[in-house]
Amino acid sequence: MILKTLSRMRYFPLFIGMRQSLSGSVRLYSRRSRGPEIKNKLKLATTVGSTKQTGSTLSRKPSPNIRVSDKRGPKIKTPAHRSKDKSRSTFNYGNFGGLKESGAEESQRASKIISKISDFDQLKVLPVVRNAIKQVIADESLAKGKIKDIKPSPIQVVSIRKLASNLMDPKLQLHAIAAETGSGKTIAYLTPLLDYLKRQEIETPEYWESINKKAVIRSVILVPTHELIEQVYSTVSRIDESLELHTCKWGSSLPYSDLLEQIKNRIDILVTTPAKLMSLFNIRMISRPDKILSQLKFVVLDEADTLLDQSWVEDMHAAIKKMPNTNHIVFCSATIPNEFNRTLGSLFPTVVSITTPRLHKLPNSLEFKVIDASLNPFKGSKVKALAQVMYAILNDGTEPNFEKRCIVFVNEKKDVSTLVEKLSTTYGHNCVGLTGDDKVSERLEKIAAFIQPPKVLETPQKTVQREADNTKIYKIPNSNILITSNEGEKSNIPPPSSRLRILVTTDLMARGLNFRGVKNVILYDVPKTSIDLVHRAGRTGRMKQRGRVFMLIDKTAKSWARGIPKIVKNSIALS
Ligand SMILES: Nc1ncnc2c1ncn2[C@@H]1O[C@H](COP(=O)(O)OP(=O)(O)OP(=O)(O)O)[C@@H](O)[C@H]1O
């Protein structure tokens, strides 16, 4: 009961925060209206500000009343009181817990559809769009498959099928796509978007004639970071040619004059952030921004739980209000926090959710290891434990022909530089740190080597010949990772710097980024919430690839942190 009241309280400031910007009313989308209409005004209490996001997750204080599992070990909670289906169990993780549980019926329905549809040809998509999408996947996906072997992922099956059912219906349609990290959600929303644009051209030729030479934007994909603009645009731009569409990315480096040029030639798909889109109304050179957005029919909010978080919801809401003729709004995320779920339900009561049975489950291709730094030989030093794990990753014989990459997540931005310093100078690693304080251009440069597929090594790694055995060997519990007590072990392998590349960062890089072929993620700090855990761990083990997550704990770690390997193994959803 305490949890419920508390989360309602936490939710309530959301509307209060909005009141300050929406002059006393919160617009609600009514069931019958074609577009946004004021349905009723919420009576709101005193005001509190809304916290601005500062390039890493919001610093929320854990509420004292949140119950964490007891000392005896993590409780796998069977929330009988919460879900009718007694057989399901979820794992209440972190200070908040607080992820929406998908109902059993919803999962069963999705499983049934997924079992019946295993090929793109079974989905109602224009052949030209289907071929373009399969080509994009074949070009991008690491599992260099042949076009004919490309199959839709579960979330792509259920999303494309659902949106295709009434795709060209003129009324406002709202969908929320949610599935585990690395499950192909980008293609899941891009396919219906492309299909919509091409059908508009084919099925309404007069309308198409009336706009195709106009200065308009037909669809927009909104994302929270510049890195995601680059990533999503690199996928979207691959279909330019084949579908004769004008695509545009509006990040930090696009001058207004170039943007104007592109608008003049019609933009079919714009990839940008909400703030950039809203700045259209402040560009002197643009006299009628409302006209430019008057033909905006398809809107996607990727990482939607961030875009409708307390720190963004005002910009987001203002942006959506400027799109009066939208046909489709698609919200997309790997996590549905309860708070987001309530916001969505209140602002957009007709939203239809599209999920898969693996929502809020960590990828089952993940090996999840918990390493207790309070044990010997680390004696409480997490830096030592980290160094040993790096040493083990370097020498465990995995990825023998490629440069290994490892992403280290910390909770606090201030710890990034200290850790980079330690790993580079004390242990000689090739290591960079990235936070929201870096310029966008620096950030893009730093992550480039992690977004690209792994680099091939000139001299493949030979397996380590262990020297005379005066070194003690430590085995990480339930893993094949052996750690020696003597870090300075000499052996006939190239220095670490040429074989392992390390990125130390915060949650800023945890969302959505498709770190292609990165096999190792280290959680230097225990993530505070299940949302952070899902997104950080989800940077590896993507689209059925293997991946390893090492989480460092010490004696201050709560018992629920130790329960993660079990929930990954048993494929239990986080709640
Ligand atoms: N049908 C498919 N078959 C094989 N690979 C695919 C398929 N669809 C997408 N991929 C690849 O899977 C990877 C992950 O896709 P994507 O980044 O869209 O995942 P996501 O669900 O958005 O992840 P996150 O929740 O972390 O944002 C990409 O490299 C993409 O090229």
The ligand as a Tripos MOL2 file, in Angstrom:
@<TRIPOS>MOLECULE
LIG
   31    33     1     0     0
SMALL
NO_CHARGES

@<TRIPOS>ATOM
      1 N1         14.9100   -9.0490  -37.9240 N.pl3     1 LIG1
      2 C1         16.2060   -8.9120  -37.5700 C.ar      1 LIG1
      3 N2         17.0950   -9.9250  -37.7330 N.ar      1 LIG1
      4 C2         18.4060   -9.7820  -37.3700 C.ar      1 LIG1
      5 N3         18.9250   -8.6460  -36.8200 N.ar      1 LIG1
      6 C3         18.0710   -7.6140  -36.6300 C.ar      1 LIG1
      7 C4         16.6800   -7.6860  -36.9860 C.ar      1 LIG1
      8 N4         16.0840   -6.4850  -36.6670 N.ar      1 LIG1
      9 C5         17.0690   -5.7050  -36.1520 C.ar      1 LIG1
     10 N5         18.2540   -6.3810  -36.1360 N.ar      1 LIG1
     11 C6         19.5470   -5.9000  -35.5910 C.3       1 LIG1
     12 O1         19.4330   -5.9940  -34.1720 O.3       1 LIG1
     13 C7         20.2200   -4.9550  -33.5510 C.3       1 LIG1
     14 C8         19.3960   -4.2670  -32.4620 C.3       1 LIG1
     15 O2         18.3380   -3.5510  -33.0720 O.3       1 LIG1
     16 P1         17.7650   -2.2340  -32.3340 P.3       1 LIG1
     17 O3         18.8880   -1.3150  -31.9970 O.co2     1 LIG1
     18 O4         16.6260   -1.7170  -33.1250 O.co2     1 LIG1
     19 O5         17.2310   -2.8690  -30.9690 O.3       1 LIG1
     20 P2         16.2900   -2.1520  -29.8840 P.3       1 LIG1
     21 O6         15.2180   -3.0880  -29.5340 O.co2     1 LIG1
     22 O7         15.9210   -0.7880  -30.3640 O.co2     1 LIG1
     23 O8         17.3210   -2.0340  -28.6710 O.3       1 LIG1
     24 P3         17.2570   -0.9950  -27.4280 P.3       1 LIG1
     25 O9         16.0500   -1.3480  -26.6130 O.co2     1 LIG1
     26 O10        18.5230   -1.2060  -26.7150 O.co2     1 LIG1
     27 O11        17.1310    0.3700  -28.0530 O.co2     1 LIG1
     28 C9         20.6530   -4.0260  -34.6920 C.3       1 LIG1
     29 O12        22.0120   -4.2980  -34.9960 O.3       1 LIG1
     30 C10        19.7870   -4.4410  -35.8840 C.3       1 LIG1
     31 O13        20.4890   -4.2820  -37.1110 O.3       1 LIG1
@<TRIPOS>BOND
     1     1     2 1
     2     2     3 ar
     3     2     7 ar
     4     3     4 ar
     5     4     5 ar
     6     5     6 ar
     7     6     7 ar
     8     6    10 ar
     9     7     8 ar
    10     8     9 ar
    11     9    10 ar
    12    10    11 1
    13    11    12 1
    14    11    30 1
    15    12    13 1
    16    13    14 1
    17    13    28 1
    18    14    15 1
    19    15    16 1
    20    16    17 2
    21    16    18 1
    22    16    19 1
    23    19    20 1
    24    20    21 2
    25    20    22 1
    26    20    23 1
    27    23    24 1
    28    24    25 2
    29    24    26 1
    30    24    27 1
    31    28    29 1
    32    28    30 1
    33    30    31 1
@<TRIPOS>SUBSTRUCTURE
     1 LIG1         1 GROUP 0 **** ****
